Amino acid sequence: VYAAMRVMLSKDDHAIVVVPNYQAAETIPLEICAVSGVSLHADKNWFLDVGEIEAAVKPNTKLVSINFPNNPTGAIIPEKSMQDLIALCRKHDLYLFSDEVYRLIETDQSSRITQAADGYEKGVSLNVCSKAYGLPGLRIGWIGCQDTELLQKLERYKHYLSICNSAPSERLAVIALKNRDKILERNRSLLKSNLAQVDDFFSEYPHLFEWTIPDGGCVGYPRFLGRGGIDNLCHSLIEEAGILLLPSSIYKSQLMATPSDRFRIGFGRKGIEAGLDAFRAFLDEKHNQL
Ligand SMILES: Cc1ncc(COP(=O)(O)O)c(C=O)c1O
C-alpha cells in the first residue's frame, strides 16, 4: 500500500517522514524524491514535536508520512497533536499519509486519534486486514481518502501493479469487516492478556530492560540495559532458544540516527506464555554474562 506514494510524489518533490518507522515508509519515498526525517523522542516517551515537522517543511514539500500507533515504538500522538498536524498540512497544502494499521487496538481505547481521511481533505489513511483484524494471510489492505481524483489515480496504479486481488481473500475480508466488533473484541482481549504477561516479565528483570507499556498496537520497543549489545542478545536468543526479537539495527534509518539499544517484541499471538518462559529460562541461565 505504500506504493501509493509513487502516485503522490515525483522527483522534484520533498517528503517528511517520522522516524523510527516501518521500512517502506522511508524507502519508497527515498526512491522517488528528497526526504527528511523527524524523530520521535525516545527520552520523552516517543513524543512527536509538530514544530519540528513544520521546521522541516520546504517550498517543494508535498507529503508528511506518519504511523500511529507506531511500529516499532507503539507510540500514539495525542489528538491535539494530530489536529495540529492536520492544520499544518492544510496551511502548506500537504498530503498527510497516515499508516493506521494498528488503529483500533489501542491499549487504552480513549487514546484513539482521528483517521487522517476523516479529519482532513488531503488525508490519506492506510489500513490492512493483518493487524487489528488479525488476518494477515488475506493480504488485503485499503486506502481511504476524500480526494476522489487521487483515488482514481491510485486505482489505476493498482491495476498496473496487479490486475486484481485474490477473490476469495476479498470475500473473506468483507465477512471479517462485517463482523468487525466480534473480531476486534477477541483480538483486544488477547492483546490485553498478553500485554499483562509481557509487563510482568519485564518487571522481573529491571536491571536488564527498561520497558514502558506501548500506547497501542501489538509491539513494544524496550531498551536493553545489559552487556554485549542488543544484536548479540537477539542473535543468541534465536540460535539458542528459538526466540525471535528484532534488534534496533533492523529499524536503522537512512535519514537520521535512531536508538541502538532497543528491540521490538511482539505480543499479538496466542501462546505467549511459552515464549516468555523460554526467554526467562535463557536469561536465568545466562545471568552471569548479561
Ligand atoms: C506499520 C505497518 N504498516 C504496514 C504494514 C503492512 O501490512 P501488510 O502485512 O498487511 O501488508 C505493516 C506490517 O507489518 C506495518 O507494521
The ligand as a MOL file (V3000), in Angstrom:
LIG
                    3D

  0  0  0     0  0            999 V3000
M  V30 BEGIN CTAB
M  V30 COUNTS 16 16 0 0 0
M  V30 BEGIN ATOM
M  V30 1 C 3.2750 -0.0470 10.2060 0
M  V30 2 C 2.9380 -1.0650 9.1570 0
M  V30 3 N 2.3600 -0.6630 8.0110 0
M  V30 4 C 2.0280 -1.5290 7.0470 0
M  V30 5 C 2.2500 -2.8700 7.1980 0
M  V30 6 C 1.8900 -3.7900 6.0620 0
M  V30 7 O 0.8610 -4.6330 6.3750 0
M  V30 8 P 0.5970 -5.9260 5.4770 0
M  V30 9 O 1.4530 -7.0060 6.0660 0
M  V30 10 O -0.8480 -6.2150 5.6350 0
M  V30 11 O 0.9920 -5.6070 4.0840 0
M  V30 12 C 2.8650 -3.3370 8.3550 0
M  V30 13 C 3.1610 -4.7850 8.5210 0
M  V30 14 O 3.9290 -5.1980 9.3570 0
M  V30 15 C 3.1960 -2.4140 9.3780 0
M  V30 16 O 3.7770 -2.8120 10.5260 0
M  V30 END ATOM
M  V30 BEGIN BOND
M  V30 1 1 1 2
M  V30 2 1 2 3
M  V30 3 2 2 15
M  V30 4 2 3 4
M  V30 5 1 4 5
M  V30 6 1 5 6
M  V30 7 2 5 12
M  V30 8 1 6 7
M  V30 9 1 7 8
M  V30 10 2 8 9
M  V30 11 1 8 10
M  V30 12 1 8 11
M  V30 13 1 12 13
M  V30 14 1 12 15
M  V30 15 2 13 14
M  V30 16 1 15 16
M  V30 END BOND
M  V30 END CTAB
M  END
